[in-house]
Amino acid sequence: MNTLIFATNNQHKVDEIRHFLGSRFEIITLKESGIDIDIPEPHNTLEANATEKSTTIYKLTGKDCFSEDTGLEVIALNGEPGVKSARYAGENQSFKANVEKLLQKMEAVKNRNARFKTVISLIVEKEEIQFEGICEGEIIMKERGQNGFGYDPVFVPTGSKLTFAEMNTNQKNDFSHRKKAMDKLISFLQSNQ
């Protein structure tokens, strides 16, 4: 179980997760596995979309794998963009377009509380286990910072004055929803080696 297929085509996520894992486990991307598909995310929960991705790859390969689905949930927008975080401004839109749409919808909103939520679905020997990580914070009025991706330039985690996009990797890991979920995954993998 030292090698896992990561069911994503998002290189930012691959880089982030490889950073968390270091040399403890080898992560193989879909591309490196010779799999050239975009897995649909048709469900209305992060949990169901994560399961969709991992089971699709497990059925294709029969190999241990994991996937993750992450969403930004804004309280005042009833949890939007949520499962549509990557496609908030429409299919094939840029991160920038998604952020612009979010800021536009929040222009007159006073309650700017939001949270990032990551759900990881791991399939090992036909069994699925899920791990969750949450980072509370708020949406600021305009973008700050050059690092990260997605909504990082407008999200300030609780306990910081910096946006995720103003932080280096180590600073971001102190708060990261994905890191929290990955820590649970790593702990599980290590205890089952």
C-alpha positions in Angstrom: 0.0 0.0 0.0 3.0 2.3 -0.4 1.9 3.3 -3.9 -1.5 5.0 -4.4 -3.2 6.4 -7.5 -4.5 9.9 -6.9 -7.7 10.4 -8.9 -7.2 13.9 -10.1 -6.0 15.9 -13.1 -5.3 19.0 -10.9 -1.5 19.4 -10.7 -1.8 22.0 -7.9 -3.5 19.4 -5.7 -0.9 16.7 -6.7 1.9 19.1 -5.7 0.3 20.0 -2.4 -0.4 16.3 -1.4 3.1 15.2 -2.5 4.5 17.9 -0.2 2.4 16.5 2.7 3.4 12.9 2.1 7.1 13.5 1.5 8.8 10.1 0.7 6.5 8.0 2.9 4.2 7.0 0.0 4.4 7.2 -3.7 1.6 9.1 -5.4 0.9 8.3 -9.0 -1.3 10.7 -10.9 -4.0 9.6 -13.4 -1.7 10.8 -16.2 1.2 8.8 -14.9 -1.1 5.8 -14.7 -2.0 6.2 -18.4 -5.6 7.2 -17.5 -6.8 10.1 -19.6 -10.4 10.8 -18.4 -12.2 13.6 -16.6 -14.2 12.0 -13.9 -17.7 13.6 -13.6 -18.7 15.2 -10.3 -22.5 14.9 -10.6 -23.4 14.8 -7.0 -24.5 17.6 -4.6 -22.2 16.6 -1.7 -18.4 16.6 -1.5 -18.6 13.1 0.0 -20.5 11.6 -2.9 -18.2 13.3 -5.5 -15.1 12.0 -3.7 -16.6 8.5 -3.8 -17.5 8.8 -7.4 -13.9 9.6 -8.3 -12.2 6.9 -6.3 -14.6 4.1 -7.2 -14.2 5.1 -10.9 -10.5 4.7 -10.8 -10.6 1.6 -8.6 -13.0 -0.1 -11.1 -10.6 0.9 -14.0 -7.4 -0.2 -12.3 -8.1 -2.6 -9.4 -5.4 -0.7 -7.5 -5.5 1.2 -4.2 -6.3 4.8 -4.9 -7.7 7.9 -3.3 -9.5 11.0 -4.5 -10.6 14.2 -2.9 -13.2 16.8 -3.3 -12.9 20.3 -1.9 -15.4 23.1 -1.7 -15.5 26.6 -0.3 -18.7 27.1 1.7 -19.8 30.7 2.3 -22.4 31.0 5.1 -24.2 34.1 3.7 -24.6 32.4 0.3 -26.2 29.2 1.8 -23.0 27.2 1.3 -22.2 28.4 -2.2 -20.1 27.7 -4.2 -19.7 24.4 -2.4 -19.5 21.4 -4.7 -19.5 23.8 -7.7 -16.4 25.6 -6.4 -14.2 24.7 -9.4 -17.1 25.5 -11.9 -18.7 28.4 -10.1 -18.5 30.8 -13.0 -19.3 28.0 -15.5 -17.7 25.0 -17.1 -14.1 25.6 -18.3 -13.8 29.0 -16.5 -10.7 30.2 -14.8 -10.0 30.4 -11.1 -10.0 34.2 -11.6 -13.5 34.1 -13.0 -14.7 32.1 -10.1 -13.2 34.5 -7.6 -14.7 37.5 -9.5 -18.2 35.9 -9.4 -17.8 35.2 -5.6 -16.7 38.8 -4.8 -19.5 40.2 -6.9 -22.1 38.2 -5.1 -20.7 39.2 -1.8 -20.4 42.9 -2.5 -23.0 44.1 0.0 -22.7 41.1 2.4 -21.7 41.8 5.9 -21.3 38.3 7.2 -18.2 37.1 5.4 -17.7 33.8 7.3 -16.7 30.9 5.1 -14.9 27.6 5.4 -13.0 25.3 3.1 -13.9 21.6 3.4 -12.0 18.7 2.0 -13.2 15.1 1.8 -10.8 12.3 0.9 -12.1 9.0 -0.3 -9.5 6.2 0.0 -10.1 2.7 -1.5 -7.9 0.0 -0.2 -8.6 -3.7 -0.9 -12.1 -2.8 -2.1 -13.0 -0.9 1.1 -13.7 2.8 1.1 -12.7 5.0 4.1 -13.4 8.8 4.1 -11.4 11.6 5.9 -12.5 15.2 6.4 -10.6 18.4 6.9 -12.2 21.8 7.6 -10.6 25.3 7.8 -12.8 28.2 9.0 -12.2 31.7 7.9 -13.6 34.6 6.0 -13.8 36.1 2.6 -12.1 39.5 2.2 -13.2 42.3 -0.1 -10.5 42.0 -2.8 -7.7 39.7 -3.8 -4.3 39.6 -2.0 -1.3 37.5 -2.7 0.2 35.5 -5.6 0.6 32.0 -4.1 -1.8 29.1 -4.1 -4.7 28.7 -6.4 -8.5 28.8 -6.5 -10.0 31.1 -3.9 -6.7 31.4 -1.9 -6.4 35.2 -2.7 -9.7 36.0 -1.0 -9.7 33.6 1.9 -8.2 34.5 5.3 -8.2 31.5 7.8 -9.3 32.1 11.4 -6.2 33.0 13.4 -4.3 34.7 10.6 -4.2 38.1 9.0 -2.8 36.7 5.7 -4.8 35.2 2.8 -3.8 31.7 1.8 -2.3 33.3 -1.3 0.0 35.5 0.8 1.4 32.4 2.7 4.2 30.1 1.8 3.5 26.3 1.8 4.5 25.8 5.4 2.4 28.7 6.7 -0.6 27.4 4.7 -0.1 23.9 6.1 -0.7 25.3 9.6 -4.4 26.0 8.6 -5.0 23.9 5.5 -8.2 21.9 5.2 -6.5 19.5 2.8 -3.6 19.0 5.2 -6.0 18.2 8.0 -7.7 15.5 5.9 -4.3 14.3 4.6 -3.0 13.9 8.2 -5.9 11.6 8.9 -5.2 9.6 5.7 -1.5 9.3 6.5 -2.2 8.2 10.1 -4.5 5.5 8.7 -2.0 4.4 6.1 0.8 4.2 8.6 -1.2 2.2 11.1 -2.2 -0.3 8.4 1.3 -0.9 6.9 
